[in-house]
Amino acid sequence: MSSTHASPPRKRVRSSTNSAMIGDAHASSSANASGVGPTSSVNAPSTANLSDNAGILEQPGSPHSASGGVATASSAAANTRSKMKLKSSGRRHGGSNSNNANYLAGNASFASNPEEEDDDDEYESLEDEGDINETLLRKVPVRNQKLTASDREVVRLIGQHLTSIGLKTSAEVLMREAGCRLDQPSAAVFRQHVMHGEWAMAVKALESLKAHLENPAKMVEIKYLLLEQKYLELLSQKRQVEALKVLQTELTPLNHRQNRTHELSTYLMLSKAEDISRVTRSVRGGELSGMDLMERLQSFFPASVMLPPRRLHTLLSQAAEFQIDRCLFHNSSSVLNSFELSGTRSSSQLSPLDSSFLALDHQCEKDNFPHETIQVLADHCEEAWYCKFSSDGLRLATGSKDMTVIVWDFDPETLTFKKHRVLERQPQGVSFFAWSPDSTRLAICGIEDCDEIVIWNIDGSEEEIRVSQSSQDSLSSVCWSPDGSKIACGGNRGNFYQCSTMGNINNSWEGIRVVCLQYTQDGKSILAADTHHRIRSYNFDDLTDFTLIQEDHGIMSFTLDEMDRYALLNIANQGIHMWDIESRILVRKFEGVTQGFCIIHSCFGGRDQNFIASGSEDKKVYIYHNKREKPICVLSGHTRTVNCVDWNPVYPNIVVSASDDSTLRVWGPSAEFRRSAQSGNNSRQSSHSSNTSLAGSTASGNNQNGSVSNGIV
């Protein structure tokens, strides 16, 4: 009996006629001699091979084609998928099934060269529905009698996900074995036409789905989306005449979204390839464009007919969000970005799922959370009243009773600060200042008796401008407009100003004793806390105002989160209150902070601003999760009242606190985490970091000399 020779891997192409595989002449004759293979000749393959192994032909021009040899009976990928099924089927039929024998005979070359099974480069997975062997699929046992309704829905979700990542064969086998359908039959036909860009057939198939639409009025919208895609694809293929016909005879008669139709008509005038590519960028041709459109169309149908797009991803994102909410120290990049998509991304561009949220419940360690003193800044000689990071996170400004402002440079590699500049002495001390949005200028004001705002160019040699009012005014609070073109300033003597950065008063509001103020992100309004225990919104364009928040006790300071959704208030004798500005309701009162009539500045912070940090009159720093009333960290180290705490807006593992003990403490991750991060970032920073007072160092002086405390209670 002649032996079967191993055949080297060879490229294959899918036959457009879905014809049978023609067996290798030598392999076929050997198989026939052994009594296993089919009895037909090379040029007349058996019926079994036609039904079981159809769809792939030898690529013309390959070495085997040139020498008269032909391809193996089935692709290695198909063999791998169905080998176990056929073995099982053979056992059930006592090994006498002729299809199994034909399968084994037709794949003699595969069996003789097992290395081909792992050759991923030569044998790629088959993607189209035609690749699934219907005969083999019918052999998959149906187990629907064992599945509950919820099990069926889970199978549908898994099948949708498998299809979206290209595992269509696996999805078909799964749905067959479960005895259920991914989509309702007419919806499946509609999907197939959309995925293959058969727009006329898709519009026709849409009629059979009209009864299933939750809102029948959406029928026109769906048809419009289909024809719009057809029009854009024709344009991208430079078939302007056909595109014009679609526009005139199909899109325009719908009388729907006429502004969009007019915009589409202008695309016909484009001649440059880059312009056409720009307006048709959502049309990439083939299956990818159909998948993007299909995701939009699925939202119009009930889930029983067609699952909502990326339903499994939606459920996983909700699970991840739930785990994050339960993780007290989650301060890294949100993994929800792996699950959630912006409107411009397709399912083909999904980020890989974070396995840490799937196999086990997510739980962050405290190592990367700011809970240890890593540096002490002791350059002020009086009480430190205020500190604030620039918007780029690379600079820190600190103000003191000693009438100076010190600007520090932050090194994100070593997590340490180095003095950049000491600004000119300010009368009566520095109690408040604000960074410009571009992090280049600093607007400084003093305590209640201060009658001017000084704007400094941080990298310049001199101050930029002084905004001075009458001696009867008190300017103890200041903020920048989001575009940096204006500032607002005020105090508790009754006048409230909006000025240009050149010192010219644009508008003023009289009779308002301002404690603290801040622009909203749209730049249209200014929120100001006054001496009537309230926060009001002021619009200088139309000179209107209204009350947003009313408290029962004095508001000592407040700040907004980056979305202008929540306000954090320090209330005299009450502590910290968080308000929802949109709903105008008190969301949470935080416990632990000792707040009398001292001005204490709190802040939102962390990667997603999920945390709140505040000083306290009991010499401690309190850190809260914004969904919990009790502190998750209480940091010790200061020896007097902590007046201000600020969280780095870009590097969320750094927090700085300012105290009446004249020092500022830098709080960061554990020493072990810092060492591993520094060695991974850049070993060249070791000489620089040796000059800083890091946690775990051997420095043992007092706070003025940069001593380090572990800092967590």
C-alpha positions as CSV (number, residue, x, y, z in Angstrom):
1,M,0.0,0.0,0.0
2,S,1.5,3.3,-1.0
3,S,2.0,5.9,1.6
4,T,0.6,9.4,1.5
5,H,3.2,12.1,1.1
6,A,3.0,15.3,3.2
7,S,2.1,18.3,1.1
8,P,3.7,21.7,1.9
9,P,1.3,24.5,2.9
10,R,-0.2,26.3,0.0
11,K,-2.3,29.4,-0.5
12,R,-5.9,29.0,-1.3
13,V,-8.7,31.2,-2.6
14,R,-12.4,30.9,-2.1
15,S,-14.3,29.7,-5.2
16,S,-16.9,32.1,-6.5
17,T,-19.1,29.2,-7.5
18,N,-18.7,27.4,-4.2
19,S,-17.6,24.3,-6.1
20,A,-16.1,21.2,-4.5
21,M,-12.5,20.7,-3.5
22,I,-10.6,18.6,-6.0
23,G,-8.5,16.1,-4.1
24,D,-4.7,15.8,-4.5
25,A,-4.1,13.0,-7.2
26,H,-1.5,11.1,-5.2
27,A,-3.4,11.4,-1.9
28,S,-6.6,10.4,-3.5
29,S,-5.2,7.3,-5.2
30,S,-3.5,6.2,-2.0
31,A,-6.7,6.6,-0.1
32,N,-8.6,4.6,-2.7
33,A,-5.9,1.9,-2.6
34,S,-6.4,1.6,1.2
35,G,-10.1,1.3,0.8
36,V,-10.8,4.4,2.8
37,G,-11.1,7.2,0.3
38,P,-13.8,7.8,-2.3
39,T,-13.8,5.6,-5.5
40,S,-14.1,8.5,-7.9
41,S,-11.2,9.9,-10.0
42,V,-9.4,13.2,-9.5
43,N,-11.6,14.9,-12.1
44,A,-14.8,13.5,-10.7
45,P,-14.9,14.0,-6.9
46,S,-17.4,12.1,-4.9
47,T,-20.8,13.4,-3.8
48,A,-19.6,13.4,-0.2
49,N,-16.7,15.6,-1.0
50,L,-19.0,18.0,-2.9
51,S,-21.3,18.4,0.1
52,D,-18.9,18.2,2.9
53,N,-15.8,19.9,1.6
54,A,-17.1,22.5,-0.8
55,G,-15.9,26.1,-1.3
56,I,-12.1,26.2,-1.8
57,L,-10.0,25.7,-4.9
58,E,-6.3,25.6,-5.6
59,Q,-4.9,29.0,-6.4
60,P,-3.8,29.2,-10.0
61,G,-0.1,29.6,-10.4
62,S,0.8,27.7,-7.2
63,P,3.5,25.0,-7.4
64,H,1.1,22.2,-7.1
65,S,-1.2,23.6,-9.7
66,A,1.6,24.0,-12.2
67,S,2.7,20.3,-11.8
68,G,-0.8,18.9,-12.1
69,G,-1.4,18.5,-8.4
70,V,-4.6,20.0,-6.8
71,A,-5.7,21.2,-3.4
72,T,-6.6,19.1,-0.4
73,A,-10.2,18.2,0.1
74,S,-10.9,20.8,2.8
75,S,-9.1,23.7,4.4
76,A,-7.1,23.0,7.5
77,A,-9.2,25.5,9.4
78,A,-12.4,23.6,8.5
79,N,-10.7,20.4,9.5
80,T,-9.8,21.8,12.9
81,R,-13.3,23.1,13.5
82,S,-15.1,19.9,12.6
83,K,-12.6,17.0,13.6
84,M,-14.1,16.5,17.1
85,K,-17.7,16.7,15.8
86,L,-17.1,14.0,13.2
87,K,-15.4,11.7,15.7
88,S,-18.3,12.0,17.9
89,S,-20.7,11.4,15.1
90,G,-18.7,8.3,14.0
91,R,-19.0,6.9,17.5
92,R,-22.7,7.4,17.5
93,H,-23.0,5.6,14.1
94,G,-20.6,2.8,15.0
95,G,-17.9,4.2,12.8
96,S,-19.8,3.1,9.6
97,N,-20.8,6.6,8.5
98,S,-19.7,7.0,4.9
99,N,-19.4,10.8,5.2
100,N,-16.9,10.3,8.0
101,A,-14.9,7.9,5.8
102,N,-15.0,10.3,2.9
103,Y,-13.9,13.1,5.3
104,L,-10.9,11.1,6.5
105,A,-9.9,10.1,3.0
106,G,-10.2,13.6,1.6
107,N,-7.9,14.9,4.3
108,A,-5.1,12.4,4.1
109,S,-2.6,15.1,3.3
110,F,-3.7,17.0,6.4
111,A,-3.2,14.0,8.6
112,S,0.2,13.3,7.1
113,N,1.5,16.8,8.0
114,P,0.2,17.8,11.5
115,E,2.4,20.9,11.4
116,E,-0.1,22.5,9.0
117,E,-2.7,22.6,11.9
118,D,-0.7,25.4,13.6
119,D,0.3,27.3,10.5
120,D,-1.8,30.5,11.2
121,D,-0.1,32.4,8.4
122,E,-1.1,30.0,5.7
123,Y,-4.5,28.9,7.0
124,E,-6.5,31.9,8.1
125,S,-9.9,31.7,9.6
126,L,-12.8,31.8,7.2
127,E,-15.2,34.7,7.6
128,D,-18.1,34.5,5.3
129,E,-21.3,32.6,6.0
130,G,-20.7,30.4,3.0
131,D,-17.6,29.0,4.7
132,I,-19.9,27.1,7.1
133,N,-20.4,23.6,5.9
134,E,-24.2,23.1,6.1
135,T,-23.9,19.3,6.2
136,L,-21.6,19.5,9.2
137,L,-23.8,22.1,10.8
138,R,-26.8,19.9,10.6
139,K,-24.9,17.3,12.6
140,V,-24.6,19.5,15.6
141,P,-27.1,18.2,18.2
142,V,-29.9,20.6,19.3
143,R,-30.2,21.0,23.1
144,N,-32.9,23.6,23.3
145,Q,-35.1,21.6,25.6
146,K,-32.5,22.1,28.3
147,L,-32.2,25.9,28.1
148,T,-34.3,28.4,30.0
149,A,-35.4,31.7,28.6
150,S,-32.6,33.5,30.3
151,D,-30.1,30.9,29.0
152,R,-31.3,31.6,25.5
153,E,-30.8,35.3,25.9
154,V,-27.3,34.7,27.2
155,V,-26.5,32.5,24.1
156,R,-27.8,35.3,21.8
157,L,-25.5,37.8,23.5
158,I,-22.5,35.5,23.2
159,G,-23.4,34.8,19.5
160,Q,-23.7,38.5,18.8
161,H,-20.3,39.1,20.4
162,L,-18.7,36.2,18.5
163,T,-20.1,37.6,15.2
164,S,-18.8,41.1,15.9
165,I,-15.2,39.8,16.4
166,G,-15.3,37.7,13.3
167,L,-16.0,34.2,14.8
168,K,-19.0,33.6,12.6
169,T,-18.6,29.9,12.3
170,S,-18.4,29.5,16.1
171,A,-21.5,31.7,16.5
172,E,-23.5,29.6,13.9
173,V,-22.5,26.4,15.7
174,L,-23.5,27.8,19.1
175,M,-26.9,29.0,17.9
176,R,-27.5,25.7,16.2
177,E,-26.7,23.7,19.3
178,A,-28.8,26.0,21.5
179,G,-31.7,25.8,19.1
180,C,-32.3,29.5,18.9
181,R,-31.7,32.4,16.4
182,L,-29.5,35.4,16.8
183,D,-32.1,37.5,14.9
184,Q,-35.7,37.0,13.8
185,P,-35.6,35.3,10.3
186,S,-36.6,38.3,8.3
187,A,-34.2,40.5,10.3
188,A,-31.4,38.0,9.5
189,V,-32.1,38.4,5.8
190,F,-32.1,42.2,6.2
191,R,-28.8,42.0,8.0
192,Q,-27.2,39.9,5.3
193,H,-28.2,42.4,2.6
194,V,-26.8,45.3,4.6
195,M,-23.5,43.5,5.4
196,H,-23.0,42.8,1.7
197,G,-23.9,46.2,0.5
198,E,-27.0,45.0,-1.4
199,W,-28.9,48.2,-0.8
200,A,-31.9,47.5,-3.1
201,M,-32.4,44.1,-1.5
202,A,-32.0,45.6,1.9
203,V,-34.7,48.2,1.2
204,K,-37.0,45.5,-0.1
205,A,-36.4,43.3,3.0
206,L,-37.1,46.2,5.2
207,E,-40.8,46.0,4.3
208,S,-41.1,42.6,6.0
209,L,-39.8,44.2,9.2
210,K,-42.2,47.1,9.3
211,A,-44.6,45.3,11.6
212,H,-41.8,44.8,14.1
213,L,-40.7,48.4,14.4
214,E,-41.4,49.9,17.8
215,N,-42.1,53.2,16.1
216,P,-43.4,52.7,12.5
217,A,-42.6,56.4,11.8
218,K,-38.9,55.4,11.9
219,M,-39.4,53.4,8.7
220,V,-38.5,56.5,6.6
221,E,-35.4,57.1,8.8
222,I,-34.1,53.6,8.3
223,K,-34.7,53.7,4.5
224,Y,-32.9,57.1,4.4
225,L,-29.9,55.7,6.2
226,L,-29.7,52.8,3.7
227,L,-29.9,55.0,0.7
228,E,-27.5,57.6,2.1
229,Q,-24.9,54.8,2.5
230,K,-25.6,53.6,-1.0
231,Y,-25.1,57.2,-2.3
232,L,-21.8,57.7,-0.4
233,E,-20.4,54.4,-1.5
234,L,-21.1,55.4,-5.2
235,L,-19.3,58.7,-4.6
236,S,-16.3,57.0,-3.0
237,Q,-16.1,54.8,-6.1
238,K,-16.2,57.9,-8.3
239,R,-19.5,56.8,-9.9
240,Q,-21.1,60.2,-9.9
241,V,-23.8,59.6,-12.5
242,E,-25.2,56.6,-10.5
243,A,-24.9,58.6,-7.3
244,L,-26.9,61.5,-8.9
245,K,-29.6,59.0,-9.9
246,V,-29.9,57.7,-6.3
247,L,-30.1,61.3,-5.0
248,Q,-32.8,62.3,-7.5
249,T,-35.0,59.2,-7.6
250,E,-34.6,57.6,-4.2
251,L,-33.4,60.0,-1.5
252,T,-35.2,63.2,-2.5
253,P,-38.7,61.6,-2.9
254,L,-38.5,60.5,0.8
255,N,-38.9,64.2,1.8
256,H,-36.9,63.4,4.9
257,R,-33.9,65.3,6.5
258,Q,-33.9,67.8,3.6
259,N,-31.0,69.8,5.0
260,R,-28.9,66.6,5.0
261,T,-30.1,65.9,1.4
262,H,-29.0,69.3,0.3
263,E,-25.6,68.7,1.9
264,L,-25.3,65.4,0.1
265,S,-26.0,67.0,-3.2
266,T,-23.0,69.4,-2.8
267,Y,-20.7,66.4,-2.6
268,L,-21.3,65.9,-6.3
269,M,-19.3,69.1,-7.0
270,L,-16.2,67.8,-5.3
271,S,-13.4,66.9,-7.7
272,K,-10.3,66.4,-5.5
273,A,-9.8,62.9,-4.1
274,E,-9.0,64.2,-0.6
275,D,-12.2,66.1,-0.5
276,I,-14.3,63.1,-1.6
277,S,-12.4,61.0,1.0
278,R,-13.2,63.5,3.7
279,V,-17.0,63.5,3.1
280,T,-17.2,59.8,2.6
281,R,-14.8,58.8,5.4
282,S,-17.5,56.7,7.1
283,V,-17.7,54.6,4.0
284,R,-14.8,52.2,3.9
285,G,-16.5,49.6,1.7
286,G,-17.4,46.0,2.1
287,E,-18.3,44.4,5.4
288,L,-16.8,47.1,7.6
289,S,-19.1,49.8,6.4
290,G,-22.1,47.5,6.6
291,M,-21.2,46.7,10.2
292,D,-21.1,50.3,11.2
293,L,-24.4,51.0,9.6
294,M,-25.9,47.9,11.0
295,E,-25.1,49.1,14.5
296,R,-27.1,52.3,13.9
297,L,-30.0,50.4,12.4
298,Q,-30.3,47.8,15.3
299,S,-31.4,50.5,17.7
300,F,-34.7,50.9,15.8
301,F,-35.8,47.3,16.4
302,P,-37.0,45.5,19.6
303,A,-34.5,43.2,21.2
304,S,-36.6,40.1,20.4
305,V,-36.2,40.9,16.7
306,M,-32.6,42.2,16.6
307,L,-30.3,42.7,19.6
308,P,-29.2,46.2,20.4
309,P,-25.7,46.9,19.2
310,R,-22.8,45.7,21.3
311,R,-25.2,44.5,24.0
312,L,-22.6,42.3,25.7
313,H,-20.2,45.2,25.9
314,T,-22.9,47.3,27.4
315,L,-23.5,44.8,30.2
316,L,-19.7,44.4,30.8
317,S,-19.3,48.1,31.1
318,Q,-22.1,48.3,33.6
319,A,-20.4,45.5,35.6
320,A,-17.0,47.3,35.4
321,E,-18.7,50.5,36.6
322,F,-20.2,48.7,39.5
323,Q,-16.8,47.2,40.5
324,I,-15.1,50.6,40.2
325,D,-17.8,52.2,42.5
326,R,-17.0,49.5,45.1
327,C,-13.2,50.0,44.7
328,L,-12.2,52.6,47.3
329,F,-8.8,53.4,45.8
330,H,-9.5,53.2,42.1
331,N,-7.3,56.0,40.8
332,S,-6.0,54.8,37.5
333,S,-7.2,55.2,33.9
334,S,-10.8,54.1,33.7
335,V,-11.2,50.8,32.0
336,L,-14.6,51.8,30.9
337,N,-12.9,53.2,27.9
338,S,-12.3,49.6,26.8
339,F,-16.1,49.0,26.8
340,E,-17.7,52.3,25.9
341,L,-17.4,53.7,22.4
342,S,-17.7,57.2,21.1
343,G,-20.0,57.9,18.2
344,T,-17.2,57.8,15.7
345,R,-15.8,54.4,16.6
346,S,-17.0,51.1,15.1
347,S,-17.2,47.7,16.7
348,S,-14.2,46.7,14.6
349,Q,-12.2,49.3,16.6
350,L,-13.1,48.0,20.1
351,S,-10.3,48.0,22.6
352,P,-9.5,44.6,24.2
353,L,-11.5,43.9,27.3
354,D,-9.6,44.3,30.6
355,S,-9.5,40.8,31.9
356,S,-9.1,42.0,35.5
357,F,-12.8,43.0,35.4
358,L,-13.9,39.7,34.0
359,A,-12.3,36.7,35.8
360,L,-12.2,38.3,39.2
361,D,-13.7,41.3,41.0
362,H,-11.6,44.4,40.5
363,Q,-9.8,45.7,43.5
364,C,-7.1,48.4,43.6
365,E,-4.3,48.4,46.1
366,K,-3.4,51.5,48.1
367,D,0.2,51.5,46.8
368,N,-0.6,53.9,44.0
369,F,-2.9,56.1,46.0
370,P,-1.6,59.3,47.6
371,H,-1.3,58.3,51.3
372,E,2.3,58.9,52.3
373,T,4.4,62.1,52.7
374,I,7.0,62.0,49.9
375,Q,8.3,65.6,50.3
376,V,7.9,68.6,52.6
377,L,8.2,72.1,51.2
378,A,9.4,74.4,54.0
379,D,10.4,77.6,52.2
380,H,7.6,79.8,53.7
381,C,8.4,81.4,57.0
382,E,4.8,82.1,58.0
383,E,1.5,80.3,57.8
384,A,0.8,78.7,54.4
385,W,-2.7,79.7,53.4
386,Y,-3.3,78.5,49.9
387,C,-1.9,76.2,47.2
388,K,-3.0,75.5,43.6
389,F,-1.7,73.4,40.7
390,S,-1.6,74.8,37.2
391,S,-4.0,73.2,34.7
392,D,-1.1,71.3,33.0
393,G,-0.1,69.8,36.4
394,L,3.5,70.8,36.0
395,R,3.6,73.8,38.4
396,L,2.4,74.5,41.9
397,A,1.9,77.9,43.4
398,T,1.8,78.4,47.2
399,G,0.8,81.5,49.1
400,S,1.6,82.5,52.6
401,K,1.1,85.1,55.4
402,D,4.7,86.0,54.7
403,M,3.5,88.0,51.7
404,T,5.2,85.8,49.1
405,V,4.0,83.4,46.4
406,I,6.4,80.6,45.5
407,V,6.0,78.8,42.1
408,W,7.3,75.3,42.1
409,D,8.2,73.0,39.1
410,F,6.8,69.4,39.3
411,D,8.8,66.5,38.0
412,P,6.4,63.7,37.1
413,E,9.3,61.2,36.8
414,T,10.5,61.6,40.4
415,L,7.2,63.0,41.8
416,T,9.1,65.9,43.4
417,F,9.1,69.7,43.4
418,K,11.8,72.2,42.8
419,K,11.5,75.9,43.4
420,H,11.0,77.9,40.1
421,R,10.4,81.4,41.3
422,V,9.5,83.6,44.3
423,L,7.1,86.4,43.3
424,E,7.3,89.9,44.8
425,R,5.9,90.5,48.3
426,Q,2.2,91.2,48.4
427,P,0.7,93.5,51.1
428,Q,-1.2,91.8,53.9
429,G,-0.2,88.3,52.7
430,V,-1.5,86.0,50.0
431,S,-4.8,84.2,50.7
432,F,-6.0,83.4,47.2
433,F,-4.9,83.2,43.6
434,A,-5.9,81.7,40.3
435,W,-4.0,80.2,37.4
436,S,-4.8,81.3,33.8
437,P,-6.1,78.4,31.6
438,D,-2.8,78.3,29.7
439,S,-0.8,77.9,32.9
440,T,1.4,81.0,32.1
441,R,-0.1,83.7,34.4
442,L,-1.2,84.0,38.0
443,A,-3.8,86.4,39.4
444,I,-3.1,87.1,43.0
445,C,-5.2,88.7,45.7
446,G,-4.7,89.2,49.5
447,I,-6.9,89.1,52.5
448,E,-10.1,91.2,53.2
449,D,-8.3,94.6,53.2
450,C,-6.6,94.1,49.8
451,D,-7.9,96.5,47.1
452,E,-6.0,95.2,44.1
453,I,-5.4,92.1,42.0
454,V,-1.9,91.5,40.6
455,I,-1.5,89.4,37.5
456,W,2.0,87.9,37.0
457,N,3.5,86.4,34.0
458,I,5.2,83.4,35.6
459,D,8.1,83.2,33.1
460,G,8.4,87.0,32.8
461,S,10.7,89.2,34.8
462,E,8.1,91.6,36.0
463,E,4.4,91.7,37.0
464,E,2.1,92.1,34.1
465,I,-0.7,94.3,35.4
466,R,-2.4,95.5,38.6
467,V,-6.2,95.6,38.7
468,S,-6.9,98.3,41.4
469,Q,-10.2,99.6,42.6
470,S,-11.1,102.2,45.2
471,S,-9.8,101.8,48.7
472,Q,-13.3,101.0,49.9
473,D,-13.3,97.8,47.9
474,S,-12.1,94.5,49.1
475,L,-10.8,92.0,46.4
476,S,-10.2,88.8,48.2
477,S,-11.3,86.3,45.5
478,V,-10.5,86.1,41.8
479,C,-11.1,83.7,38.9
480,W,-10.3,83.5,35.1
481,S,-12.7,83.1,32.2
482,P,-12.2,79.7,30.4
483,D,-10.7,81.5,27.4
484,G,-8.3,83.6,29.6
485,S,-9.5,86.9,28.3
486,K,-11.3,88.1,31.5
487,I,-11.1,87.8,35.2
488,A,-13.8,88.3,37.8
489,C,-12.9,89.6,41.3
490,G,-14.8,90.6,44.4
491,G,-14.8,90.7,48.2
492,N,-17.2,91.1,51.1
493,R,-17.5,94.9,50.9
494,G,-20.3,95.0,48.3
495,N,-18.7,95.3,44.8
496,F,-18.2,92.6,42.3
497,Y,-16.3,93.2,39.0
498,Q,-15.7,91.6,35.7
499,C,-12.5,93.0,34.1
500,S,-10.3,92.5,31.1
501,T,-6.8,91.2,31.8
502,M,-5.6,94.7,31.1
503,G,-7.4,96.0,34.1
504,N,-10.4,97.6,32.4
505,I,-13.7,97.1,34.2
506,N,-16.2,95.6,31.8
507,N,-19.1,95.1,34.2
508,S,-19.8,95.5,37.9
509,W,-22.4,94.3,40.3
510,E,-23.1,96.4,43.4
511,G,-24.3,95.3,46.7
512,I,-22.9,91.7,46.4
513,R,-20.6,90.7,49.2
514,V,-18.6,87.9,47.6
515,V,-16.9,85.2,49.6
516,C,-15.7,83.1,46.7
517,L,-16.4,82.9,42.9
518,Q,-15.8,80.8,39.9
519,Y,-16.6,80.9,36.1
520,T,-18.6,78.1,34.6
521,Q,-16.9,76.1,31.8
522,D,-19.0,77.8,29.1
523,G,-17.8,81.2,30.2
524,K,-21.3,82.6,30.2
525,S,-21.9,82.7,34.0
526,I,-20.1,83.3,37.2
527,L,-21.1,81.5,40.4
528,A,-20.5,83.4,43.6
529,A,-20.9,82.6,47.2
530,D,-22.1,85.6,49.3
531,T,-22.6,86.4,52.9
532,H,-26.3,85.3,52.8
533,H,-25.2,81.6,52.9
534,R,-26.1,81.1,49.2
535,I,-24.5,80.5,45.8
536,R,-25.9,82.6,43.0
537,S,-25.4,82.5,39.2
538,Y,-24.6,85.9,37.6
539,N,-24.7,86.5,33.8
540,F,-22.9,89.7,32.9
541,D,-24.2,89.7,29.4
542,D,-27.9,90.3,30.2
543,L,-27.3,91.2,33.9
544,T,-29.5,88.5,35.3
545,D,-29.0,86.4,38.4
546,F,-30.7,83.7,40.4
547,T,-30.0,81.5,43.4
548,L,-28.6,78.0,42.9
549,I,-27.9,76.9,46.4
550,Q,-29.1,78.1,49.8
551,E,-27.4,76.9,53.0
552,D,-28.3,77.5,56.6
553,H,-24.7,78.4,57.7
554,G,-22.0,80.5,56.3
555,I,-20.2,79.3,53.1
556,M,-16.4,79.7,53.8
557,S,-15.3,78.5,50.3
558,F,-16.5,76.4,47.4
559,T,-15.3,74.8,44.2
560,L,-16.8,73.1,41.1
561,D,-15.9,69.8,39.5
562,E,-14.6,69.9,35.9
563,M,-18.1,69.3,34.4
564,D,-19.8,72.0,36.4
565,R,-22.2,69.4,37.8
566,Y,-21.3,69.3,41.4
567,A,-20.2,72.0,43.9
568,L,-18.2,71.3,47.0
569,L,-18.9,73.7,49.9
570,N,-17.0,74.2,53.2
571,I,-19.6,75.3,55.6
572,A,-18.9,77.0,59.0
573,N,-19.4,74.6,61.9
574,Q,-20.8,72.0,59.5
575,G,-17.9,70.6,57.4
576,I,-18.2,69.7,53.7
577,H,-21.4,69.5,51.7
578,M,-21.6,68.4,48.1
579,W,-24.5,69.8,45.9
580,D,-25.8,68.7,42.6
581,I,-26.1,72.1,40.8
582,E,-28.3,70.9,38.0
583,S,-30.9,69.3,40.3
584,R,-30.2,71.9,43.1
585,I,-30.2,69.2,45.8
586,L,-27.8,68.4,48.6
587,V,-26.2,65.1,47.6
588,R,-23.9,64.3,50.6
589,K,-22.5,65.6,53.9
590,F,-19.0,64.3,54.6
591,E,-18.1,63.3,58.1
592,G,-14.9,63.9,60.1
593,V,-13.6,67.3,59.1
594,T,-13.4,69.9,61.9
595,Q,-14.6,73.2,60.4
596,G,-15.1,76.3,62.4
597,F,-14.8,79.8,61.0
598,C,-11.4,79.3,59.4
599,I,-11.3,79.4,55.6
600,I,-10.5,75.9,54.5
601,H,-10.3,75.0,50.8
602,S,-11.3,71.5,49.6
603,C,-11.1,70.0,46.1
604,F,-12.3,67.3,43.8
605,G,-9.5,65.0,42.5
606,G,-8.4,61.7,41.2
607,R,-8.3,60.3,37.7
608,D,-12.1,60.7,37.2
609,Q,-12.6,63.2,40.0
610,N,-14.0,60.4,42.1
611,F,-12.3,61.7,45.3
612,I,-12.6,64.7,47.6
613,A,-9.7,66.0,49.7
614,S,-10.0,68.6,52.5
615,G,-8.0,70.1,55.3
616,S,-9.2,70.4,58.8
617,E,-8.7,72.3,62.0
618,D,-7.6,69.1,63.7
619,K,-4.3,69.2,61.7
620,K,-5.2,66.3,59.4
621,V,-6.0,65.8,55.7
622,Y,-9.2,63.9,54.9
623,I,-9.7,62.0,51.7
624,Y,-13.2,60.8,50.7
625,H,-14.7,58.8,47.9
626,N,-17.4,61.0,46.5
627,K,-20.0,58.3,47.0
628,R,-19.2,57.7,50.7
629,E,-19.7,59.9,53.6
630,K,-16.9,58.6,55.7
631,P,-13.2,59.2,54.9
632,I,-11.2,56.4,53.2
633,C,-7.9,58.0,54.3
634,V,-6.9,60.3,57.1
635,L,-3.4,61.7,56.7
636,S,-1.3,62.9,59.6
637,G,1.9,65.0,59.6
638,H,1.0,68.6,59.9
639,T,1.2,70.2,63.4
640,R,-1.4,73.0,63.0
641,T,-4.6,73.7,61.0
642,V,-4.5,72.5,57.4
643,N,-5.9,75.4,55.3
644,C,-5.9,74.1,51.8
645,V,-5.6,70.8,49.9
646,D,-5.2,70.5,46.1
647,W,-5.1,67.5,43.8
648,N,-2.8,67.4,40.8
649,P,-5.3,67.6,37.8
650,V,-3.0,65.6,35.4
651,Y,-1.0,63.3,37.7
652,P,-3.7,61.9,40.0
653,N,-1.3,60.2,42.5
654,I,-0.1,63.6,43.9
655,V,-1.9,65.7,46.5
656,V,-0.5,68.8,48.2
657,S,-1.6,70.4,51.5
658,A,-0.9,73.8,53.1
659,S,-0.9,74.4,56.8
660,D,-0.5,77.0,59.5
661,D,2.7,75.2,60.5
662,S,4.2,77.1,57.5
663,T,4.9,73.9,55.5
664,L,3.4,72.2,52.5
665,R,3.3,68.4,52.4
666,V,3.3,66.4,49.2
667,W,1.3,63.2,49.5
668,G,2.0,60.4,47.0
669,P,2.1,56.6,46.5
670,S,4.1,54.2,48.7
671,A,7.9,54.1,48.6
672,E,7.9,50.7,46.9
673,F,5.6,51.8,44.1
674,R,7.6,55.0,43.6
675,R,10.9,53.0,43.3
676,S,9.4,50.6,40.7
677,A,7.9,53.5,38.8
678,Q,11.1,55.5,38.7
679,S,13.2,52.6,37.6
680,G,10.7,51.9,34.8
681,N,10.5,55.5,33.7
682,N,14.1,56.6,33.6
683,S,17.2,55.6,35.5
684,R,18.8,58.9,34.8
685,Q,16.5,60.6,37.3
686,S,18.3,58.9,40.2
687,S,20.7,61.8,40.8
688,H,17.9,64.3,40.9
689,S,15.6,62.3,43.2
690,S,18.5,61.9,45.7
691,N,18.2,65.6,46.4
692,T,14.5,65.4,47.4
693,S,13.1,64.4,50.7
694,L,11.3,61.1,49.8
695,A,9.3,58.9,52.1
696,G,11.5,56.1,53.4
697,S,14.6,58.3,53.3
698,T,16.9,58.6,56.3
699,A,16.2,62.3,56.8
700,S,15.2,62.8,60.4
701,G,15.0,66.6,61.0
702,N,11.9,68.6,61.9
703,N,9.2,69.6,59.5
704,Q,11.1,72.8,58.5
705,N,13.9,70.7,57.3
706,G,11.8,68.3,55.2
707,S,11.1,65.4,57.5
708,V,8.9,62.6,56.3
709,S,6.0,61.0,58.0
710,N,4.2,57.9,56.9
711,G,1.1,59.9,57.2
712,I,-1.8,57.4,57.1
713,V,-4.2,56.7,60.0
